[in-house]
């Protein structure tokens, strides 16, 4: 990594550390002595783990080792990773993978199925074609190239062999991309390590994937802020209060580029159109027990749009969601009635809030 890139990432970490203190209502002030915390720039994002009621910083070693190990397995670019081997052997042969990789691909297929293909675990060719990362000015891919990428997307052509723990993509050129579920998978695995170490109160923050355990030492809930999509990084339209569970938010402002005419293209791609989703939503927040489910569902619900998204949430146990539409409506599902508080004072004039009953 160059010296310039090191400086850039350090600035991101410093800024996001302050955001984390605002986003999560912690047991105490960020620097109090009965907490240990560590942050780094991993998974192409800001990562922070905080343990409460603990003073031994060595307790953070294994959680961060787990992040790095799983990142190597699930990366689509690191040489020798499970995902890279699966993609390299598309149309050639099955690939034996780790248990973590196998389970996350099973979960990717599950969300592909329940979304009717809006979420597709094999959308890699389209994601690679658009290559949406940091904000920049460039032109979108041609319709012809988009159509070619779409031909290689079909989650039903993922063949799993549970007895051999292998994964096979039947057609050459297919590409699995686990970006929409990998952070959630890693967050859950990291929290499992923290529990094994005997920690009772913790927050894992993987770039907006928030997973909390045990509530505050005084028995009250953590408060997790839901970002203002019209002004990301500078305010929260409300707070979700939970002791244990995951809060994950995805929005069309997170990664995007602008073309030469000034049109913006965000990173949540619709496999049916080949273009960034135009579902009418600008942000989705999902509250679940497991972070992998929150991760997969934020993308799924965003692509489905408000009506279909609400219908899906109604069918799923232990899932609640907050939808923000492009016309500034905020809709919270039934189960959030007692745990999500919309900030009417500061955002009541900007957003119309509806709590479903």
MIMAR-665103 format. One record per residue (C-alpha): residue in three letters; chain; x, y, z negated. Coordinates in nm, 2 decimals. Each point is the difference from the previous one (the first is absolute). Example, Ala and Ser with C-alpha at 12.3 -4.5 7.8 and 13.67 -1.06 7.14 Angstrom:
// MIMAR-665103
+---------+--------+--------+--------+--------+
: residuo : cadena :     c1 :     c2 :     c3 :
+---------+--------+--------+--------+--------+
:     ala :      A :   1.23 :  -0.45 :  -0.78 :
:     ser :      A :   0.14 :   0.34 :   0.07 :
+---------+--------+--------+--------+--------+
//
This chain:
// MIMAR-665103
+---------+--------+--------+--------+--------+
: residuo : cadena :     c1 :     c2 :     c3 :
+---------+--------+--------+--------+--------+
:     unk :      A :   0.00 :   0.00 :   0.00 :
:     unk :      A :   0.14 :   0.34 :   0.09 :
:     unk :      A :   0.06 :   0.27 :  -0.25 :
:     unk :      A :  -0.28 :   0.21 :   0.15 :
:     unk :      A :  -0.25 :  -0.28 :  -0.04 :
:     unk :      A :   0.11 :  -0.06 :  -0.36 :
:     unk :      A :  -0.08 :   0.37 :  -0.07 :
:     unk :      A :  -0.33 :  -0.02 :   0.17 :
:     unk :      A :  -0.11 :  -0.31 :  -0.19 :
:     unk :      A :   0.12 :   0.15 :  -0.33 :
:     unk :      A :  -0.22 :   0.31 :   0.06 :
:     unk :      A :  -0.30 :  -0.23 :   0.07 :
:     unk :      A :   0.06 :  -0.19 :  -0.33 :
:     unk :      A :   0.03 :   0.32 :  -0.20 :
:     unk :      A :  -0.32 :   0.14 :   0.15 :
:     unk :      A :  -0.20 :  -0.32 :  -0.03 :
:     unk :      A :   0.11 :  -0.05 :  -0.36 :
:     unk :      A :  -0.18 :   0.32 :  -0.09 :
:     unk :      A :  -0.30 :  -0.11 :   0.20 :
:     unk :      A :  -0.01 :  -0.33 :  -0.19 :
:     unk :      A :  -0.02 :   0.19 :  -0.33 :
:     unk :      A :  -0.30 :   0.18 :   0.13 :
:     unk :      A :  -0.16 :  -0.30 :   0.16 :
:     unk :      A :  -0.01 :  -0.23 :  -0.29 :
:     unk :      A :  -0.11 :   0.11 :  -0.35 :
:     unk :      A :   0.28 :  -0.17 :  -0.19 :
:     unk :      A :   0.02 :  -0.12 :  -0.35 :
:     unk :      A :   0.20 :   0.31 :  -0.08 :
:     unk :      A :   0.21 :   0.26 :   0.17 :
:     unk :      A :   0.22 :  -0.13 :   0.28 :
:     unk :      A :   0.32 :   0.00 :  -0.20 :
:     unk :      A :  -0.10 :  -0.12 :  -0.34 :
:     unk :      A :   0.25 :  -0.24 :  -0.16 :
:     unk :      A :  -0.24 :  -0.30 :  -0.04 :
:     unk :      A :  -0.02 :  -0.04 :   0.37 :
:     unk :      A :   0.25 :  -0.13 :   0.25 :
:     unk :      A :  -0.03 :   0.09 :   0.37 :
:     unk :      A :   0.19 :  -0.05 :   0.32 :
:     unk :      A :  -0.06 :   0.14 :   0.35 :
:     unk :      A :   0.16 :  -0.06 :   0.34 :
:     unk :      A :  -0.07 :   0.03 :   0.37 :
:     unk :      A :  -0.09 :  -0.35 :   0.11 :
:     unk :      A :  -0.25 :  -0.15 :   0.24 :
:     unk :      A :   0.03 :   0.32 :   0.20 :
:     unk :      A :  -0.17 :   0.18 :  -0.28 :
:     unk :      A :   0.03 :   0.13 :  -0.36 :
:     unk :      A :  -0.01 :  -0.28 :  -0.26 :
:     unk :      A :  -0.03 :   0.06 :  -0.37 :
:     unk :      A :  -0.05 :  -0.24 :  -0.29 :
:     unk :      A :  -0.08 :   0.12 :  -0.35 :
:     unk :      A :  -0.02 :  -0.22 :  -0.31 :
:     unk :      A :  -0.16 :   0.14 :  -0.32 :
:     unk :      A :   0.08 :  -0.09 :  -0.36 :
:     unk :      A :   0.34 :  -0.13 :   0.12 :
:     unk :      A :   0.35 :   0.14 :  -0.03 :
:     unk :      A :   0.21 :  -0.27 :   0.18 :
:     unk :      A :   0.08 :   0.12 :   0.35 :
:     unk :      A :   0.12 :  -0.35 :   0.09 :
:     unk :      A :  -0.36 :  -0.10 :   0.01 :
:     unk :      A :  -0.02 :   0.18 :   0.34 :
:     unk :      A :   0.28 :  -0.20 :   0.16 :
:     unk :      A :  -0.21 :  -0.31 :   0.10 :
:     unk :      A :  -0.30 :   0.20 :   0.13 :
:     unk :      A :   0.22 :   0.20 :   0.24 :
:     unk :      A :   0.19 :  -0.32 :   0.10 :
:     unk :      A :  -0.34 :  -0.15 :   0.09 :
:     unk :      A :  -0.09 :   0.31 :   0.21 :
:     unk :      A :   0.33 :  -0.04 :   0.20 :
:     unk :      A :  -0.04 :  -0.38 :   0.04 :
:     unk :      A :  -0.36 :   0.02 :   0.13 :
:     unk :      A :   0.09 :   0.29 :   0.22 :
:     unk :      A :   0.26 :  -0.21 :   0.17 :
:     unk :      A :  -0.25 :  -0.29 :   0.05 :
:     unk :      A :  -0.28 :   0.22 :   0.14 :
:     unk :      A :   0.19 :   0.26 :   0.20 :
:     unk :      A :  -0.06 :  -0.01 :   0.38 :
:     unk :      A :   0.35 :   0.15 :   0.06 :
:     unk :      A :   0.25 :  -0.16 :  -0.24 :
:     unk :      A :   0.20 :  -0.28 :   0.16 :
:     unk :      A :  -0.10 :  -0.34 :  -0.15 :
:     unk :      A :  -0.33 :   0.11 :  -0.14 :
:     unk :      A :  -0.29 :  -0.23 :   0.02 :
:     unk :      A :  -0.21 :   0.24 :   0.20 :
:     unk :      A :   0.28 :   0.07 :   0.25 :
:     unk :      A :   0.05 :  -0.38 :   0.05 :
:     unk :      A :  -0.37 :  -0.05 :   0.05 :
:     unk :      A :  -0.02 :   0.27 :   0.27 :
:     unk :      A :   0.32 :  -0.12 :   0.17 :
:     unk :      A :  -0.14 :  -0.35 :   0.03 :
:     unk :      A :  -0.34 :   0.11 :   0.13 :
:     unk :      A :  -0.11 :  -0.25 :   0.27 :
:     unk :      A :   0.30 :  -0.22 :  -0.08 :
:     unk :      A :  -0.03 :  -0.18 :  -0.34 :
:     unk :      A :  -0.14 :   0.02 :  -0.35 :
:     unk :      A :   0.22 :   0.16 :  -0.27 :
:     unk :      A :   0.03 :  -0.11 :  -0.36 :
:     unk :      A :  -0.05 :   0.29 :  -0.23 :
:     unk :      A :   0.01 :   0.08 :  -0.37 :
:     unk :      A :  -0.31 :  -0.04 :  -0.21 :
:     unk :      A :  -0.04 :   0.38 :  -0.03 :
:     unk :      A :   0.01 :   0.04 :   0.37 :
:     unk :      A :  -0.25 :  -0.28 :   0.06 :
:     unk :      A :  -0.24 :   0.14 :  -0.25 :
:     unk :      A :   0.01 :   0.35 :   0.13 :
:     unk :      A :  -0.06 :  -0.12 :   0.35 :
:     unk :      A :  -0.30 :  -0.20 :  -0.13 :
:     unk :      A :  -0.13 :   0.32 :  -0.15 :
:     unk :      A :   0.06 :   0.19 :   0.33 :
:     unk :      A :  -0.21 :  -0.26 :   0.18 :
:     unk :      A :  -0.27 :   0.03 :  -0.26 :
:     unk :      A :  -0.03 :   0.38 :   0.05 :
:     unk :      A :   0.01 :  -0.05 :   0.38 :
:     unk :      A :  -0.29 :  -0.24 :  -0.03 :
:     unk :      A :  -0.22 :   0.20 :  -0.24 :
:     unk :      A :   0.05 :   0.32 :   0.21 :
:     unk :      A :  -0.09 :  -0.17 :   0.33 :
:     unk :      A :   0.35 :   0.07 :   0.13 :
:     unk :      A :   0.01 :   0.38 :  -0.08 :
:     unk :      A :   0.28 :  -0.10 :  -0.24 :
:     unk :      A :   0.23 :  -0.23 :   0.20 :
:     unk :      A :   0.31 :  -0.15 :  -0.15 :
:     unk :      A :   0.15 :  -0.03 :   0.36 :
:     unk :      A :  -0.03 :   0.37 :   0.08 :
:     unk :      A :   0.38 :   0.02 :   0.01 :
:     unk :      A :   0.03 :   0.07 :   0.37 :
:     unk :      A :  -0.23 :   0.30 :  -0.03 :
:     unk :      A :   0.16 :   0.13 :  -0.31 :
:     unk :      A :   0.35 :  -0.03 :   0.15 :
:     unk :      A :  -0.12 :   0.17 :   0.32 :
:     unk :      A :  -0.14 :   0.30 :  -0.18 :
:     unk :      A :   0.30 :   0.01 :  -0.24 :
:     unk :      A :  -0.16 :   0.26 :  -0.23 :
:     unk :      A :   0.23 :   0.08 :  -0.29 :
:     unk :      A :   0.11 :   0.35 :  -0.10 :
:     unk :      A :  -0.19 :   0.30 :   0.14 :
:     unk :      A :   0.14 :   0.10 :   0.34 :
:     unk :      A :  -0.10 :   0.13 :   0.35 :
:     unk :      A :  -0.03 :  -0.27 :   0.27 :
:     unk :      A :  -0.25 :  -0.12 :   0.25 :
:     unk :      A :  -0.22 :  -0.31 :  -0.06 :
:     unk :      A :   0.06 :  -0.33 :   0.19 :
:     unk :      A :  -0.16 :  -0.03 :   0.34 :
:     unk :      A :  -0.33 :  -0.18 :   0.03 :
:     unk :      A :   0.17 :  -0.28 :   0.19 :
:     unk :      A :   0.25 :  -0.07 :  -0.27 :
:     unk :      A :  -0.27 :   0.01 :  -0.26 :
:     unk :      A :  -0.21 :  -0.25 :   0.19 :
:     unk :      A :   0.30 :  -0.23 :   0.03 :
:     unk :      A :   0.06 :   0.01 :  -0.37 :
:     unk :      A :  -0.36 :  -0.08 :  -0.07 :
:     unk :      A :   0.02 :  -0.32 :   0.20 :
:     unk :      A :   0.25 :  -0.13 :  -0.26 :
:     unk :      A :  -0.23 :   0.06 :  -0.30 :
:     unk :      A :  -0.21 :  -0.29 :  -0.12 :
:     unk :      A :   0.02 :  -0.12 :  -0.36 :
:     unk :      A :  -0.18 :  -0.33 :   0.09 :
:     unk :      A :   0.33 :  -0.10 :   0.17 :
:     unk :      A :   0.18 :  -0.02 :  -0.33 :
:     unk :      A :   0.04 :  -0.37 :  -0.09 :
:     unk :      A :   0.07 :  -0.08 :  -0.36 :
:     unk :      A :   0.12 :  -0.34 :  -0.12 :
:     unk :      A :  -0.05 :  -0.01 :  -0.38 :
:     unk :      A :   0.18 :  -0.34 :  -0.05 :
:     unk :      A :   0.31 :   0.12 :   0.18 :
:     unk :      A :  -0.05 :   0.37 :  -0.10 :
:     unk :      A :   0.06 :   0.11 :   0.35 :
:     unk :      A :  -0.13 :   0.29 :   0.21 :
:     unk :      A :  -0.03 :  -0.01 :   0.38 :
:     unk :      A :  -0.11 :   0.27 :   0.25 :
:     unk :      A :  -0.12 :  -0.19 :   0.30 :
:     unk :      A :   0.07 :   0.26 :   0.27 :
:     unk :      A :   0.33 :   0.16 :   0.10 :
:     unk :      A :   0.02 :   0.37 :  -0.08 :
:     unk :      A :  -0.24 :  -0.02 :  -0.30 :
:     unk :      A :   0.12 :   0.19 :  -0.31 :
:     unk :      A :  -0.12 :  -0.03 :  -0.36 :
:     unk :      A :   0.01 :   0.32 :  -0.19 :
:     unk :      A :  -0.06 :  -0.02 :  -0.38 :
:     unk :      A :   0.03 :   0.37 :  -0.07 :
:     unk :      A :  -0.36 :   0.04 :  -0.10 :
:     unk :      A :   0.03 :  -0.26 :  -0.28 :
:     unk :      A :   0.36 :  -0.04 :  -0.09 :
:     unk :      A :   0.03 :   0.28 :  -0.25 :
:     unk :      A :  -0.30 :  -0.14 :  -0.19 :
:     unk :      A :   0.15 :  -0.35 :   0.00 :
:     unk :      A :   0.32 :   0.14 :  -0.13 :
:     unk :      A :  -0.17 :   0.21 :  -0.27 :
:     unk :      A :  -0.19 :  -0.31 :  -0.13 :
:     unk :      A :   0.32 :  -0.21 :  -0.01 :
:     unk :      A :   0.19 :   0.28 :  -0.18 :
:     unk :      A :  -0.27 :   0.03 :  -0.26 :
:     unk :      A :   0.01 :  -0.38 :  -0.05 :
:     unk :      A :   0.37 :   0.03 :  -0.08 :
:     unk :      A :  -0.07 :   0.28 :  -0.24 :
:     unk :      A :  -0.26 :  -0.21 :  -0.19 :
:     unk :      A :   0.25 :  -0.29 :  -0.02 :
:     unk :      A :   0.24 :   0.24 :  -0.18 :
:     unk :      A :  -0.26 :   0.06 :  -0.27 :
:     unk :      A :  -0.08 :   0.36 :   0.09 :
:     unk :      A :  -0.36 :   0.10 :  -0.09 :
:     unk :      A :  -0.04 :   0.34 :   0.17 :
:     unk :      A :   0.13 :   0.09 :   0.34 :
:     unk :      A :  -0.05 :   0.19 :   0.32 :
:     unk :      A :   0.14 :  -0.11 :   0.34 :
:     unk :      A :  -0.01 :   0.26 :   0.27 :
:     unk :      A :   0.10 :  -0.11 :   0.35 :
:     unk :      A :  -0.05 :   0.31 :   0.21 :
:     unk :      A :  -0.36 :   0.05 :  -0.10 :
:     unk :      A :  -0.09 :  -0.36 :  -0.08 :
:     unk :      A :  -0.06 :   0.04 :  -0.37 :
:     unk :      A :  -0.03 :  -0.31 :  -0.22 :
:     unk :      A :  -0.05 :   0.05 :  -0.38 :
:     unk :      A :   0.00 :  -0.24 :  -0.29 :
:     unk :      A :  -0.12 :   0.03 :  -0.36 :
:     unk :      A :  -0.13 :   0.35 :  -0.02 :
:     unk :      A :   0.15 :   0.26 :  -0.23 :
:     unk :      A :   0.15 :  -0.11 :  -0.34 :
:     unk :      A :  -0.29 :   0.17 :  -0.17 :
:     unk :      A :  -0.25 :  -0.23 :   0.18 :
:     unk :      A :  -0.12 :   0.26 :   0.26 :
:     unk :      A :   0.01 :  -0.02 :   0.37 :
:     unk :      A :   0.26 :   0.11 :   0.25 :
:     unk :      A :  -0.12 :   0.27 :   0.23 :
:     unk :      A :   0.09 :  -0.03 :   0.37 :
:     unk :      A :  -0.04 :   0.30 :   0.22 :
:     unk :      A :  -0.17 :  -0.03 :   0.34 :
:     unk :      A :   0.17 :   0.23 :   0.24 :
:     unk :      A :  -0.16 :   0.30 :   0.18 :
:     unk :      A :   0.03 :  -0.10 :   0.37 :
:     unk :      A :  -0.03 :   0.36 :   0.11 :
:     unk :      A :   0.30 :   0.10 :  -0.21 :
:     unk :      A :   0.21 :  -0.32 :  -0.06 :
:     unk :      A :   0.25 :   0.02 :  -0.27 :
:     unk :      A :  -0.15 :   0.31 :  -0.16 :
:     unk :      A :  -0.32 :  -0.11 :  -0.17 :
:     unk :      A :  -0.23 :  -0.28 :  -0.10 :
:     unk :      A :  -0.38 :   0.00 :   0.07 :
:     unk :      A :  -0.06 :  -0.23 :  -0.29 :
:     unk :      A :   0.14 :  -0.26 :  -0.25 :
:     unk :      A :  -0.06 :  -0.38 :  -0.03 :
:     unk :      A :   0.03 :  -0.11 :  -0.36 :
:     unk :      A :   0.11 :  -0.37 :  -0.05 :
:     unk :      A :   0.20 :  -0.21 :  -0.25 :
:     unk :      A :   0.09 :  -0.28 :   0.25 :
:     unk :      A :  -0.02 :  -0.01 :   0.37 :
:     unk :      A :   0.11 :   0.16 :   0.33 :
:     unk :      A :  -0.08 :   0.33 :   0.17 :
:     unk :      A :   0.11 :   0.03 :   0.36 :
:     unk :      A :  -0.07 :   0.30 :   0.23 :
:     unk :      A :   0.06 :   0.02 :   0.38 :
:     unk :      A :  -0.07 :   0.30 :   0.22 :
:     unk :      A :   0.06 :   0.14 :   0.35 :
:     unk :      A :   0.24 :   0.26 :  -0.14 :
:     unk :      A :   0.26 :  -0.25 :  -0.12 :
:     unk :      A :   0.19 :  -0.06 :   0.33 :
:     unk :      A :  -0.07 :   0.17 :   0.33 :
:     unk :      A :   0.15 :   0.18 :   0.30 :
:     unk :      A :  -0.12 :   0.29 :   0.21 :
:     unk :      A :   0.01 :   0.01 :   0.38 :
:     unk :      A :   0.12 :   0.29 :   0.22 :
:     unk :      A :  -0.36 :   0.13 :   0.01 :
:     unk :      A :  -0.03 :   0.00 :  -0.37 :
:     unk :      A :  -0.22 :  -0.31 :  -0.05 :
:     unk :      A :   0.07 :  -0.20 :  -0.30 :
:     unk :      A :   0.02 :  -0.38 :   0.00 :
:     unk :      A :  -0.01 :  -0.19 :  -0.34 :
:     unk :      A :   0.14 :  -0.34 :  -0.08 :
:     unk :      A :  -0.32 :  -0.21 :  -0.07 :
:     unk :      A :  -0.04 :  -0.16 :   0.34 :
:     unk :      A :  -0.32 :  -0.16 :   0.13 :
:     unk :      A :   0.09 :  -0.33 :   0.18 :
:     unk :      A :  -0.33 :   0.02 :   0.21 :
:     unk :      A :   0.08 :   0.34 :   0.15 :
:     unk :      A :   0.38 :  -0.01 :  -0.04 :
:     unk :      A :  -0.01 :   0.36 :  -0.14 :
:     unk :      A :   0.00 :   0.15 :  -0.35 :
:     unk :      A :  -0.33 :  -0.07 :  -0.16 :
:     unk :      A :  -0.29 :   0.24 :   0.04 :
:     unk :      A :  -0.23 :  -0.15 :  -0.26 :
:     unk :      A :  -0.10 :   0.33 :  -0.14 :
:     unk :      A :   0.21 :  -0.05 :  -0.32 :
:     unk :      A :   0.30 :   0.19 :  -0.12 :
:     unk :      A :   0.08 :  -0.19 :  -0.31 :
:     unk :      A :  -0.10 :  -0.32 :  -0.19 :
:     unk :      A :   0.09 :  -0.09 :  -0.36 :
:     unk :      A :  -0.06 :  -0.36 :  -0.12 :
:     unk :      A :  -0.01 :  -0.12 :  -0.36 :
:     unk :      A :   0.06 :  -0.37 :  -0.05 :
:     unk :      A :   0.17 :  -0.24 :  -0.24 :
:     unk :      A :   0.28 :  -0.09 :   0.24 :
:     unk :      A :   0.20 :   0.25 :   0.19 :
:     unk :      A :   0.02 :  -0.22 :   0.31 :
:     unk :      A :  -0.37 :   0.02 :   0.03 :
:     unk :      A :   0.00 :   0.37 :  -0.04 :
:     unk :      A :   0.27 :   0.03 :   0.26 :
:     unk :      A :  -0.18 :  -0.21 :   0.26 :
:     unk :      A :  -0.34 :   0.15 :  -0.07 :
:     unk :      A :   0.10 :   0.37 :   0.04 :
:     unk :      A :   0.10 :  -0.07 :   0.36 :
:     unk :      A :  -0.30 :  -0.23 :   0.06 :
:     unk :      A :  -0.25 :   0.25 :  -0.13 :
:     unk :      A :   0.16 :   0.29 :   0.17 :
:     unk :      A :  -0.03 :  -0.18 :   0.34 :
:     unk :      A :  -0.36 :  -0.11 :  -0.07 :
:     unk :      A :  -0.12 :   0.35 :  -0.08 :
:     unk :      A :  -0.24 :   0.10 :  -0.27 :
:     unk :      A :  -0.32 :  -0.20 :   0.06 :
:     unk :      A :   0.18 :  -0.33 :   0.09 :
:     unk :      A :   0.25 :   0.06 :  -0.27 :
:     unk :      A :  -0.27 :   0.04 :  -0.27 :
:     unk :      A :  -0.17 :  -0.31 :   0.12 :
:     unk :      A :   0.32 :  -0.20 :  -0.03 :
:     unk :      A :   0.07 :   0.13 :  -0.35 :
:     unk :      A :  -0.35 :  -0.11 :  -0.11 :
:     unk :      A :   0.09 :  -0.36 :   0.10 :
:     unk :      A :   0.33 :  -0.01 :  -0.19 :
:     unk :      A :   0.03 :  -0.07 :  -0.37 :
:     unk :      A :   0.23 :   0.22 :  -0.20 :
:     unk :      A :   0.04 :   0.26 :   0.27 :
:     unk :      A :  -0.10 :   0.37 :  -0.02 :
:     unk :      A :   0.09 :   0.29 :   0.24 :
:     unk :      A :   0.00 :   0.37 :   0.04 :
:     unk :      A :  -0.05 :   0.12 :   0.36 :
:     unk :      A :   0.08 :   0.35 :   0.12 :
:     unk :      A :  -0.14 :   0.09 :   0.34 :
:     unk :      A :   0.12 :   0.25 :   0.26 :
:     unk :      A :  -0.30 :   0.23 :  -0.08 :
:     unk :      A :   0.12 :   0.02 :  -0.37 :
:     unk :      A :  -0.24 :  -0.25 :  -0.16 :
:     unk :      A :   0.13 :  -0.21 :  -0.29 :
:     unk :      A :  -0.20 :  -0.32 :  -0.07 :
:     unk :      A :   0.08 :  -0.23 :  -0.30 :
:     unk :      A :  -0.14 :  -0.35 :  -0.02 :
:     unk :      A :  -0.23 :  -0.12 :  -0.28 :
:     unk :      A :   0.26 :  -0.16 :  -0.22 :
:     unk :      A :   0.19 :   0.33 :  -0.03 :
:     unk :      A :  -0.28 :   0.18 :  -0.18 :
:     unk :      A :   0.17 :  -0.01 :  -0.34 :
:     unk :      A :   0.36 :   0.00 :   0.10 :
:     unk :      A :   0.04 :   0.26 :   0.28 :
:     unk :      A :  -0.05 :   0.37 :  -0.08 :
:     unk :      A :  -0.02 :   0.24 :   0.29 :
:     unk :      A :   0.16 :   0.34 :  -0.07 :
:     unk :      A :  -0.31 :   0.20 :   0.07 :
:     unk :      A :   0.15 :   0.32 :  -0.15 :
:     unk :      A :   0.29 :   0.02 :   0.25 :
:     unk :      A :  -0.13 :  -0.19 :   0.30 :
:     unk :      A :  -0.38 :   0.03 :  -0.02 :
:     unk :      A :   0.01 :   0.28 :   0.26 :
:     unk :      A :   0.22 :  -0.20 :   0.24 :
:     unk :      A :  -0.16 :  -0.34 :  -0.02 :
:     unk :      A :  -0.35 :  -0.14 :  -0.04 :
:     unk :      A :   0.02 :  -0.28 :  -0.26 :
:     unk :      A :  -0.24 :  -0.30 :  -0.01 :
:     unk :      A :   0.01 :  -0.26 :  -0.27 :
:     unk :      A :  -0.19 :  -0.31 :   0.13 :
:     unk :      A :  -0.24 :  -0.15 :  -0.25 :
+---------+--------+--------+--------+--------+
//
